[in-house]
Each structure stands twice: as C-alpha cells, then as structure tokens.
Amino acid sequence: MEKPHVLLVDGMALLFRSFFATSAVGQYFRTTDGLATNGVQGFTRHVLAAKTMMKPTHMAVCWDMGAYTFRTEMFDGYKANRPAPPEDMLHQFDMAKNISEQLGWQNFGEKGIEADDFIGSFTKQWQDEVDFTIITGDKDMLQLLKPSVKIAFMKKGFHIYDVYTDVRFREEYGIEPNQFADVKAFMGDASDGYPGVKGIGPKTALQLIQKYGSTDGVLSAIDELKPAQKKKIEENKEMLMLSKELAVIKCDIELDIPLDKIMVQQYTEEHIRICEDQQLNLLARQLEKSL
C-alpha cells in the first residue's frame, strides 16, 4: 500500500515571496476598499498549483506567529536585522490564514514557536508512516531531510522547485542532513542575525564538519587546527555554542493531531463564492479550473 503523502507548507515564506514578487512590479490587486491582496492571492495560488503538481493526500500550513520566539529569548539579535513588513502587507497576514482555513487547509502556529519547528515536529511525529514534501525558501530545513522527507525550495513562478532528497544532500555536502545545523553554527546566518564564528565562512564550516563530525568534535580536536582558525574559534566559542542552539530545528512539539484531520479536501462552488466575496478574483478563477 502506498504511504500517505503530506505536503507541509511554510506559509510565511510563501506569503512574503508572493508579496514582494508582485509589489516589485506594482501589482497589488487591491479590493474596492483599497486593500492589497497580492500576497494572499500569490500564496493561495502557489499552494493550489503545488497540490495539483505534487498530489498530496494530506496537507498542513505552518505559520510564524509574531517576531518573538524562544530563540529571541536566547539571543537578542535573533532576526533583529529584518525590516518591518510594508504597510500593504500587514492586513494580509490574518487574511492569508483566514482564507487558508476557509479553503479547508489546516493552519498550525503558536506564539513563541517558529513554523520550522512545527514542520520539524510533523516530520518526526509520523516519520515512519508517511512521506513528506516541504515547500519553503529556507535552507535551514535541509537538516530535516530523511528518506521519507523531500524539500522543494521555491524558484521563480508557481511550478518550478529545486527539490532536495537526503541522497542529493549527501552527494553535495558530504555530511548527513542532521549535521547541517553544525555547519550553520560555524558560518552563522545573516538573515537570522546570528554570527557563528567571525571569519569562518560556509566553505570552511563545511570542511570542519566533514572532518570532525560536529561542533563538539571540532572543539575536541581544536589543537589540530591551523593557529588562525583555532584562535577564531576560541575567541567566539560562546557564540558558536549559542549559534548551534539557534540553528537546530525543534522537533518535539506535542502535536497530538490525527492524520485524518489534515486530509486534502475537495473544492466546491461554495469555495469559489467565498473567494469572490473577498474580491480574491485570481484565486477564484484558479479554483474554478480545479473543480
């Protein structure tokens, strides 16, 4: 029997990407009240296209809920360098979650926890029972790859993805997916705002983990390193350990959700009407095609 196929969607990644792709060319698709709907329509249309293409049996949309998380408590600088969302986007956060729910997609998110951690916990909870495809733009997710987990990184348009499997990852990186957080610990993450070890870039970070296996492995063998590397690591040891903690996706959230709760629903005329009522006309037309 074929395993169920669960599509896990990084909602905020899709919403932001859709907003900026269309606002860059001045397409906001405003309602008669002047509210921009470009992010919401791009997000929902992207998910519809992915469903048609990937044919999941089940689906969950995971959301970041506000800027403050347990990682911010660990490190003040975490994601502190990110600009505030544009005014035209603010109302679209709730709008996207609402339409997602109205279309029968299950939303998951909790204050203080990131979407990554929900996605990681899903892949752990049902790791032997189902196959997963994760849609995201976030390279951090590479650490979640396993034989049952694929990651589809968004490229241009609705139908083009760069798909990673655990086999491809091993071939390209020469380490196991769960060692990727150790690489991030050394190289840091500019978009998340943590520095790792100053002066150690992606290439050196990867070489260290290929050779010594983990952050702890490098520290145990510190006397074998070149003097300059050793000095950088010793001077930034605390930040290295903190960066490792920030980089690891938490996979132990108690989800307590039966699989049938996230089954893919059939669309009806009623779903089209809901979209038209909210003046989400591009989405309504795309839904019509999927009936």
C-alpha positions, 0 to 999 in steps of 0.5 A: 500500500502506498504511504500517505503523502503530506505536503507541509507548507511554510506559509510565511515564506510563501506569503512574503515571496508572493508579496514582494514578487508582485509589489516589485512590479506594482501589482497589488490587486487591491479590493474596492476598499483599497486593500492589497491582496497580492500576497494572499492571492500569490500564496493561495495560488502557489499552494493550489498549483503545488497540490495539483503538481505534487498530489498530496493526500494530506496537507498542513500550513505552518505559520510564524506567529509574531517576531518573538520566539524562544530563540529571541529569548536566547539571543537578542539579535535573533532576526533583529536585522529584518525590516518591518513588513510594508504597510500593504502587507500587514492586513494580509497576514490574518487574511492569508490564514483566514482564507487558508482555513476557509479553503479547508487547509489546516493552519498550525502556529503558536506564539513563541514557536517558529513554523520550522519547528512545527514542520520539524515536529510533523516530520518526526511525529509520523516519520515512519508512516508517511512521506513528506514534501516541504515547500519553503525558501529556507535552507535551514530545513535541509537538516530535516531531510530523511528518506521519507522527507523531500524539500522543494525550495521555491524558484521563480513562478508557481511550478518550478522547485529545486527539490532536495532528497537526503541522497542529493544532500549527501552527494553535495555536502558530504555530511548527513542532513542532521549535521547541517545545523553544525555547519550553520553554527560555524558560518552563522546566518545573516538573515537570522542575525546570528554570527557563528564564528567571525571569519569562518565562512560556509566553505570552511564550516563545511570542511570542519564538519566533514572532518570532525563530525560536529561542533563538539568534535571540532572543539575536541580536536581544536589543537589540530587546527591551523593557529588562525582558525583555532584562535577564531574559534576560541575567541567566539566559542560562546557564540558558536555554542549559542549559534548551534542552539539557534540553528537546530530545528525543534522537533518535539512539539506535542502535536497530538493531531490525527492524520485524518484531520489534515486530509486534502479536501475537495473544492466546491462552488461554495469555495469559489463564492467565498473567494469572490466575496473577498474580491480574491478574483485570481484565486477564484478563477484558479479554483474554478479550473480545479473543480 
